[in-house]
């Protein structure tokens, strides 16, 4: 079975960058608002959630390539909204998720060729 490997790998790496961006934003926000009960970490939590969702949808894309359009759109949407909470995973995660989502949407598997049957040339029959 064929799989959209490039879309999977790019989306997975993009999701990891978004997740790391969300963790960094959350840690910085919590450190700056430590005396206000860490409310600055709330912004980064969105980035963490978006990164996890991109990773999950990339994994589902690899597991179920017949639904590549659905997972490609979801990867694309969550890569775009990763700007809120993770700043797009240092822009790298946004860019990789965007490219991976587009590749997933436009992916077309090669047609399966029928199995080749060995034929004997005419006139070489056994008697």
C-alpha positions, 0 to 999 in steps of 0.5 A: 500500500502506498503512503504519502511519506513526504507529507507525513514526515514534514507534518510530523516534524512541523508538529514537533516544532509547534509542540516545542514552541508551545512548551517554550512559550508556556515556560516563559509565560509561567516564569514571567507571571510566577507571582500571578499564579502563572497565568502567562502559561495559558498562551503556550498551552494552546501551542502545546495542544496544537502541536499534539494535534498536528502530530496525531493527524500526521500519524493518522495520515500515515496509518490511513492514507485513503483519508489523506484529504481530511487529515491534510486539511486538519494539519493545514488548519492547525498549522495556521492557528499555531501562530496563536500560542506557539508563534507557529513553532518558531515559524519552522513548524508552521512552514513544515506543517503548511507544506505537509498539509498541502502535500497530503491534500494533493497526494495521488497514489500511483495506479496499481499495475496488475501482476505480470504473468510469465508467458511462453513464446509461441512454438516452444510448447513441449511435446 
